[in-house]
């Protein structure tokens, strides 16, 4: 298996496709939609129960911030991943301070 890195300004994606998979994807891409066999995965036409943003993951950026030592200590004592917790607190603050649309 060969790994390829596709880089853009905002994200990195690692493609782990075998030669066989790449060949099959090219073959499918060149076929008209009507000729593709969807019998094992029928096409979804009813999206009424779809949840928008369920699998959305914002791009993460590494930053350095200065914060009071007691605050950092408190976040670390809360258990789990303290950086994730800090991010969640900041996100809630951001969302609660958005102008009404």
Backbone as JSON, one array per atom type, in Angstrom:
{
  "sequence": "XXXXXXXXXXXXXXXXXXXXXXXXXXXXXXXXXXXXXXXXXXXXXXXXXXXXXXXXXXXXXXXXXXXXXXXXXXXXXXXXXXXXXXXXXXXXXXXXXXXXX",
  "N": [[0.84, -1.18, 0.0], [0.5, 2.24, -0.77], [1.16, 5.47, 0.43], [-0.2, 8.69, 0.02], [0.14, 12.18, 0.16], [-2.07, 14.81, 0.11], [-2.09, 18.18, -0.01], [-3.58, 21.2, 1.03], [-4.26, 24.68, 1.61], [-5.9, 24.73, 3.92], [-6.28, 22.09, 4.86], [-5.08, 18.73, 5.42], [-5.01, 15.68, 3.74], [-4.83, 12.23, 3.89], [-4.43, 9.77, 1.58], [-5.15, 6.41, 1.39], [-5.06, 4.28, -0.73], [-5.23, 1.31, -2.6], [-3.62, 0.06, -5.56], [-5.46, -1.36, -7.06], [-7.9, -0.33, -6.06], [-7.68, 2.34, -6.9], [-7.73, 1.99, -9.68], [-10.32, 0.95, -9.99], [-11.85, 3.13, -9.12], [-11.24, 5.04, -11.1], [-12.38, 3.74, -13.29], [-15.11, 3.7, -12.55], [-15.58, 6.45, -12.46], [-15.47, 7.15, -15.12], [-17.72, 6.01, -16.16], [-21.16, 6.34, -17.25], [-23.73, 7.55, -15.04], [-26.08, 5.98, -15.09], [-25.22, 3.42, -15.69], [-23.93, 2.41, -13.47], [-23.92, -0.01, -10.99], [-26.03, -0.03, -8.35], [-27.24, -1.8, -6.68], [-26.44, -3.12, -4.32], [-26.06, -1.03, -2.61], [-28.44, 0.93, -2.37], [-29.53, 3.99, -3.88], [-30.03, 6.88, -1.96], [-32.95, 8.68, -1.62], [-34.61, 9.97, 0.08], [-34.02, 12.38, 2.26], [-35.01, 13.4, 4.57], [-34.62, 12.74, 7.25], [-32.03, 13.28, 7.7], [-29.14, 14.48, 9.42], [-27.82, 17.53, 9.63], [-24.47, 18.48, 9.56], [-23.59, 16.5, 11.29], [-21.26, 14.93, 11.07], [-19.36, 16.82, 10.83], [-16.22, 18.24, 11.23], [-14.34, 20.72, 12.46], [-11.43, 22.29, 11.06], [-8.39, 21.91, 12.71], [-6.08, 24.07, 14.26], [-2.8, 24.59, 15.33], [-1.9, 26.46, 18.11], [-0.3, 28.84, 20.29], [-0.99, 29.89, 23.5], [-1.17, 32.24, 26.18], [-2.06, 31.72, 29.46], [-3.56, 32.07, 32.69], [-1.89, 30.38, 35.32], [-3.37, 29.04, 37.31], [-5.81, 28.64, 36.05], [-5.11, 26.9, 33.95], [-4.23, 24.72, 35.45], [-6.65, 24.0, 36.67], [-8.21, 23.19, 34.41], [-6.7, 20.96, 33.64], [-7.12, 19.28, 35.83], [-9.7, 18.45, 35.49], [-9.97, 16.1, 34.21], [-9.64, 13.86, 31.4], [-9.06, 15.17, 28.12], [-7.52, 18.08, 28.33], [-7.02, 20.18, 26.52], [-8.95, 19.82, 24.57], [-11.19, 20.28, 26.13], [-10.83, 22.99, 26.81], [-11.11, 24.05, 24.24], [-13.8, 23.39, 23.75], [-15.1, 24.98, 25.69], [-14.39, 27.55, 24.79], [-15.63, 27.47, 22.27], [-18.38, 27.28, 22.99], [-18.65, 29.78, 24.22], [-18.11, 31.45, 22.01], [-20.26, 30.74, 20.29], [-22.45, 31.56, 21.84], [-22.17, 34.24, 21.73], [-22.65, 35.14, 19.2], [-23.92, 37.31, 16.69], [-27.44, 37.76, 16.26], [-29.06, 36.05, 13.64]],
  "CA": [[0.0, 0.0, 0.0], [1.27, 3.46, -0.89], [0.51, 6.63, 1.04], [-0.02, 9.95, -0.69], [-0.31, 13.36, 0.91], [-2.62, 15.93, -0.65], [-2.09, 19.32, 0.9], [-4.14, 22.48, 0.63], [-4.01, 25.66, 2.67], [-6.68, 24.51, 5.13], [-6.37, 20.74, 5.38], [-4.24, 17.67, 4.88], [-5.76, 14.45, 3.6], [-3.97, 11.12, 3.53], [-5.13, 8.76, 0.8], [-4.59, 5.07, 1.49], [-5.76, 3.47, -1.72], [-4.4, 0.36, -3.33], [-3.63, 0.24, -7.02], [-6.73, -1.93, -7.51], [-8.94, 0.64, -5.72], [-7.53, 3.5, -7.78], [-8.19, 1.57, -11.0], [-11.78, 0.84, -9.94], [-12.4, 4.49, -9.02], [-11.13, 5.64, -12.44], [-13.36, 3.06, -14.13], [-16.43, 4.2, -12.17], [-15.67, 7.87, -12.81], [-15.66, 7.28, -16.56], [-19.02, 5.42, -16.54], [-22.36, 7.15, -17.02], [-24.4, 7.19, -13.79], [-27.1, 4.94, -15.31], [-24.58, 2.11, -15.82], [-23.32, 2.0, -12.21], [-24.79, -0.92, -10.24], [-26.24, 0.4, -6.98], [-28.15, -2.75, -6.03], [-26.01, -3.45, -2.95], [-26.18, 0.2, -1.83], [-29.43, 1.72, -3.1], [-29.41, 5.43, -3.79], [-30.93, 7.5, -1.0], [-33.69, 9.81, -2.19], [-35.3, 10.64, 1.19], [-33.04, 12.95, 3.18], [-35.76, 14.14, 5.59], [-34.11, 12.43, 8.58], [-30.59, 13.56, 7.73], [-28.7, 15.44, 10.43], [-26.82, 18.42, 9.03], [-23.31, 18.76, 10.39], [-23.32, 15.43, 12.25], [-19.88, 14.47, 10.97], [-18.5, 17.98, 10.57], [-15.11, 18.46, 12.16], [-13.58, 21.9, 12.03], [-9.98, 22.14, 10.91], [-7.67, 22.31, 13.92], [-4.84, 24.83, 14.07], [-1.99, 24.62, 16.54], [-1.59, 27.81, 18.56], [0.26, 28.97, 21.63], [-1.66, 30.97, 24.22], [-0.74, 32.44, 27.57], [-3.2, 31.75, 30.35], [-3.2, 32.01, 34.1], [-1.48, 29.04, 35.75], [-4.44, 28.38, 38.06], [-6.82, 28.19, 35.08], [-4.58, 25.73, 33.28], [-4.25, 23.64, 36.43], [-8.04, 23.59, 36.83], [-8.6, 22.42, 33.23], [-6.01, 19.67, 33.68], [-7.69, 18.44, 36.89], [-11.06, 18.06, 35.13], [-9.92, 14.78, 33.58], [-9.75, 13.85, 29.95], [-8.15, 15.98, 27.32], [-7.75, 19.46, 28.76], [-7.04, 21.09, 25.38], [-10.27, 19.66, 23.98], [-12.12, 20.94, 27.03], [-10.65, 24.43, 26.6], [-11.7, 24.34, 22.93], [-15.26, 23.33, 23.9], [-15.52, 26.17, 26.44], [-14.26, 28.7, 23.89], [-16.67, 27.34, 21.23], [-19.67, 27.66, 23.59], [-18.61, 31.23, 24.38], [-18.22, 32.03, 20.68], [-21.62, 30.53, 19.78], [-23.41, 32.34, 22.62], [-21.94, 35.66, 21.46], [-22.85, 35.4, 17.78], [-25.06, 38.19, 16.45], [-28.63, 37.06, 15.76], [-29.12, 36.02, 12.17]],
  "C": [[0.88, 1.24, 0.0], [0.49, 4.62, -0.3], [0.82, 7.87, 0.23], [-0.55, 11.07, 0.17], [-0.8, 14.4, -0.07], [-2.72, 17.09, 0.32], [-2.77, 20.52, 0.25], [-3.87, 23.43, 1.78], [-4.68, 25.26, 3.98], [-6.68, 23.08, 5.66], [-5.35, 19.82, 4.73], [-5.1, 16.41, 4.83], [-4.78, 13.36, 3.19], [-4.81, 10.08, 2.8], [-4.41, 7.43, 0.93], [-5.35, 4.18, 0.53], [-4.77, 2.54, -2.4], [-4.49, 0.66, -4.82], [-4.96, -0.25, -7.6], [-7.89, -0.95, -7.25], [-8.88, 1.85, -6.65], [-8.03, 3.2, -9.19], [-9.71, 1.51, -11.04], [-12.44, 2.22, -9.87], [-12.35, 5.19, -10.38], [-12.18, 5.05, -13.38], [-14.77, 3.59, -13.84], [-16.62, 5.66, -12.59], [-15.95, 8.07, -14.29], [-17.0, 6.72, -17.03], [-20.15, 6.42, -16.38], [-23.08, 6.66, -15.76], [-25.37, 6.03, -13.96], [-26.49, 3.53, -15.36], [-23.97, 1.59, -14.51], [-24.33, 1.18, -11.41], [-24.85, -0.48, -8.78], [-27.09, -0.58, -6.18], [-27.74, -3.1, -4.6], [-26.0, -2.23, -2.04], [-27.15, 1.13, -2.56], [-29.25, 3.22, -2.86], [-30.45, 5.99, -2.82], [-31.62, 8.69, -1.65], [-34.44, 10.59, -1.09], [-34.27, 11.09, 2.21], [-33.72, 13.68, 4.34], [-35.25, 13.89, 7.01], [-32.6, 12.67, 8.71], [-30.28, 14.62, 8.78], [-27.56, 16.26, 9.84], [-25.69, 18.66, 10.02], [-22.93, 17.66, 11.37], [-21.86, 15.0, 12.23], [-18.91, 15.6, 10.66], [-17.43, 18.1, 11.65], [-14.31, 19.65, 11.68], [-12.09, 21.59, 11.94], [-9.32, 22.66, 12.19], [-6.4, 23.04, 13.52], [-4.09, 24.83, 15.39], [-1.65, 26.07, 16.86], [-0.92, 27.75, 19.93], [-0.47, 30.13, 22.29], [-1.05, 31.07, 25.61], [-2.01, 32.52, 28.4], [-2.72, 31.65, 31.79], [-2.94, 30.57, 34.52], [-2.6, 28.31, 36.49], [-5.56, 27.9, 37.14], [-6.36, 26.92, 34.38], [-4.62, 24.52, 34.2], [-5.68, 23.1, 36.6], [-8.5, 22.74, 35.64], [-7.96, 21.03, 33.26], [-6.59, 18.74, 34.74], [-9.1, 17.95, 36.57], [-11.11, 16.67, 34.49], [-10.06, 14.9, 32.07], [-8.72, 14.75, 29.3], [-8.41, 17.45, 27.6], [-7.8, 20.43, 27.59], [-8.39, 21.02, 24.67], [-11.31, 20.39, 24.82], [-12.03, 22.46, 26.88], [-11.3, 24.85, 25.28], [-13.22, 24.36, 23.03], [-15.79, 24.55, 24.64], [-15.47, 27.4, 25.54], [-15.33, 28.67, 22.8], [-18.03, 27.76, 21.78], [-19.74, 29.18, 23.78], [-18.82, 31.92, 23.03], [-19.66, 31.94, 20.17], [-22.65, 31.36, 20.54], [-23.25, 33.84, 22.38], [-22.02, 36.01, 19.99], [-24.01, 36.38, 17.62], [-26.23, 37.38, 15.89], [-28.7, 37.17, 14.25], [-30.53, 36.2, 11.69]]
}
